Amino acid sequence: MKIPRILSFLGLAAIVIASLATARADSTTVFNEIMYNPSTPSAPEWIELHNLMAVNMDLSGWKIRGGIDYDFPRGTVIPARGYLLVASDPGATGIPGALGPWAGNLANGGERLRLRNNIDRLMDEIDYRDSGRWPIAPDGSGATLAKANAEAASGEPESWTTSAQTGGTPLGQNFATGTTLGPEIVRVALDAPWLYNESGTDLGPNWAQSTYFAGAGGWQSGTGPIGFENGPLPSPLNTILTDPQSNPVTTYYFQTAFNYSGNPAATELRLDALIDDGAIFFLNGAEIARVNMPDGLVDAATFANAQVRNASFTGAFPIPAEALVSGNNI
């Protein structure tokens, strides 16, 4: 039996993505944004290239190699300082001018991609992953793997982060500059109080649409992070779960509440979580994110898609705010 080693959560939060890589790109055209695991299985995968030059670049005869194979046709031009999209199903992107299709697919767990020019010179390369120093939120949440600084080296994990919006910014700048935003407020802090259930009981498919109370039906209370781990963590645990060797539970349930008094329609929500191995998140009973979990209906016996060996924070990624209400939120 695959035993989860830690389940701990930093809840809904507004967090600035401000870590920029110092290494610079050494190419005219680079990888800039990647949708490698869309939240909807039928949605297309895509790769965005960015021209760093102030002149148009002719990509005739260039190619992408790795998990996917694509040869750019004669006459392909990427505009000065502009963008170009290549997709598994260009017609399904809804983006005019998207190229494709390609052969193969982008692996959800990681992939090495190489951009070569018409004389086979290596122009850019990325070997992304969904763990370690790489952000894991793009793996199925609906967000993309986006370069934080367009001119940063593509091979460095620190050059990449999670897109600021679901679906990414195809054919556009990844992150707006000079935009004035309202104050960022953490609604659920890392050490916030939580209710948790480690009884192993299946609470049914509609559990998140109900209200639970500490001490009722196997529920307990504690402050985050909550989990069990013998190895090092990026943040120490405040609440220790029962040793999974003696209590082999597949699924744990967590619930917390926060109050919001602003305008939900004018609010952006982001989530940063410490997860091992997978999680599904709900806001007021509506599902808002999945990380390392299969699509479709799941129950208390459903395993995660992948085993996380060294738990790390996902990095702040956008989540839908439609379920947010003025007042109490679960």
N, C-alpha and C positions, 0 to 999 in steps of 0.2 A: 504494500500500500504506500502510495506517495503521501508523505506527511508534510503539511505546511509548517514552516519553521518560524515565520513571523507574519502577523497581520496587524499592521498599524497604519493609522491614517491621520494626515493633516487635512482638515476639512476645507470647506469652501473659503477661498481666500483671493484677494487681489494682490498680485505680486509682480513687481517689475522684473522683466528679463533684461539683465544689464551686463551679463558676462560676455565680453567680446574677445576673440582670439587676437593675438598680436602678430602671428605669422601671416604673411601676405601671399595672395595667389600669384603664381608664376605662369600665367597664360592669358590669352586674349579673351577666351570664352570658357566659362566654368559652370559646373553644376551649382544650382542656386536653391532649388526646392524639389522635394520628392514626396509624392503620395504613394507609399509602398504598401499600405494596408488600409484601404478605405473602410469606413464603419459599415457600409452596405456591401455585401459580397458581390453584387452585380455591378457596382460602380467601377469605373476604369482606374487603373494605376496610371500615373504619369510622372514625367521628369521634366523639370524646367531648366533651361540653360540661360545664362546671362552674358551679354557682351560687355566687357569692361572697357572697350575702346570707344573713342569718340567718332569712329567711322563705321560704316556697315561692314560686316564680315561675311564672306562667301564660304559657306559650309559644304559646298558640293564635294562629294566623295568622302566626307567625314563619316565617322561611325562611332556607335556606342557598343561596347562589349562587356560581358559579365553574365549576370543572370538573364539579361535580355540582349538580343542582337538587333541593331537597327542601323541601316546605311542611309545617310542623307542623300536624297536625289539631287541631280544636277539642277542648278538654279536656286538652291536653298540659300536664303540670305537672312541673317539675323541683324536687325537694325542697330545703329549706334546707340550704346547704353541701353539697348532693348532686351527683349526676352523672346524665347522660342519654346514651345511646348511639344513634347513627344509623348504619345499615349498608347496604351494597349488597345484602346478602342477610341480613336479620335472623335468619331461622331457622337459618342456618348458623353463627351466632356462638356458639350455645349459651348466650346471655345472656338471661335472662328480662326482658321489657319492652323489648328493643331495637326501635327504630323503623326504618322503611324499607319497601320498597327506595327507592332514589333513582334519578334519571335521570342518565346520564353515568358518568364514572369519574375517579378521582384519578390525575393524571399522575405517573409515577415520577420524572421529572426536575424537577418543581416545579409548583406550582399556587397561584393566588390564590383564597382562600375568604373569603366575606363572610357574616356573620350579621346579619340585619335583623329588626327587630321588626314588629308588626302595622301600624304606620304608616310602614313603610319606612325607619325611622331605622337607620343603621349602628351596630350594637352592638359588633361585634368583627370583626377582619380579620387574616388571616395570608397571607403570600406566601412559602411555604416553597420551598426548593431542596435539591438533593442535592450541593451543592458550595459553595465559598467559606466564608463564616462559618457556614453551616448544617452540622449533623452529617450525615455521609453514611451512617452505619451503618444507619439505618432503611430504606434503600433496598434491600430484598431479604434482609436478614439474619434476619428474623423478629422483630426488635426494633421498637419504635414510636418515633415522634417525640413526645417527652414534655416537658411544661413542667416546668422544674426548680423553679420557684416558682409556685404556683397563681395568685398575685396579680400576677405580672409581666406586662408588656405583651406581647401576642401577636405584634405586628409586629416585635419585635426578635429577631434570630437568637440572641443571647446568652440569651434567655429559655428556649431550648429545648435539650434534650440527648437522649440515647438512653436508652430505658427500661432499668431495672436487671435486667429479666428478659425472656426470649423470650416473645413474645405480649403484652407490656405488662401493664397493670393496668386493664382495662376495668371501669368503675363503682367504682373504688377509688382511693385516694391513690397518686400516682405514685411517691413515695419515702417510705419509713417514717421517722418521726422517733423519736429516743430508743432506737433499736435498738443493742444492744451486739454488735459483730462481733469476730471474731478478727483477728489482725494481718494487714495487707495486705503481701504479699511479691511483688516483681517476679521472675518466674521466668525471663523472657528479656528482658534489658535492650536498650535501643536500640542500644548498641554491642556486642552479643553477637556471638560468632563464628558464621558460617554457612557451609554448603556451598552453592554455586550452580552452575548449568549454563546457559551462554549459547550452547551449540553449535547450537541450532536443531533438534536431533534430537527426534522424538516418542518419549517414553519409555513410551507406552502408557497405557491407562486405569487400570492398577493400580500405577502408579509409586510412589504414596505408601505402599503396603503392603510395599515393598521397603526394603532398607537400602543406602545409598550411602556411598562413602568418597571423601575428597578425592583428586583426581588420577585417579580411575577413571572411564572412560567419559565424559570431558569435564567432570568435576566439578572445581571449584576452591574455594578457601576465602578468606574475607575477613570483616571486621567490618562490622556495619550502622551506618548505613543504606547500602544497596547500590543503585546505579542509575547513570543517565546523565542529566544535565540541564544545559542552558545558562542557564536562568533561575534566579531566586531560589527557595529552598526554606526551609521552616520549621526544618530541621535540616540541617547540612552533610553531604555524603556522605563516608563513610570508605573505601568501596571503589567504584571507578569501573568500570562496565562498558564494553565496547568500543563505540565510537561507532556508533550504530545506522544511520548513513548508510553505513558500510562493512560493517556486519554486521546486515542487516535481519531480525532475529529477531522472530517473533510472540509466542512463549511462552518465558518463563524459569522455571526451577525453583529452589526454595530449600529448604533443610533445616537444622534445628538440633535440639539435644537439651537437655533439662533434667532434673534429678533432683527427685523429690518424695517426701517421707517421711511425709506426713500421711494423713488419711483421705479418700479421693476422694469418698465419699458425703456428706461434710460440707464440701465445698469449692465455692466459686463461682469460675468463670474468666471473665475479661474480656480482650478483645483491643483493642488500639489500633494502627492501622496507617497507614502513609504509602503510598498506592497511586496508580499511574498506569499503565494505565487501569482494569484490573479484576483481581480475584484470587479464587482458591478456596483455602480453608485446610483442612488435615487435621490431626487429632491421632491419632497411632498408627494411621494408615491410614484412619480414619473421617472423612468430611467433616463439618466443623463450621460453616462459614460461606462465603457467597459475597457478593462486593461487585462490582456493575456487570458481572455475568456472566450469560449466558442460562441458563435452566433445562435440565435433561436432560444427556445425555452431551456432553462437549466433548473436543477433541483439541488438538494443538499448533498447528493452523491456525485455531482459533476466536478471533474477535475479541471484545473487550469490548463491552458494550451502549452505552457512552457514552465520549466522549473527555474526559479530565480535563485542562484547560488549565493550572491552577495547583494542583499537588499540595498537599494539606493532610491532617492527621491525621484519622482517622475519628471520634475520640473513643472512649473506652472503652465497649464494648458487650458484653452477655453472650453467651457461647458455651456449648454443651452440655459438661458435664463427665463424661458417662457413659463416655467413652473414656479418661479419666485413670486412670493406674495408680500404685500405690506402687512407686517405683523409677525406672528410666530411661524417659523419654518422648520421642517424636520428633514 
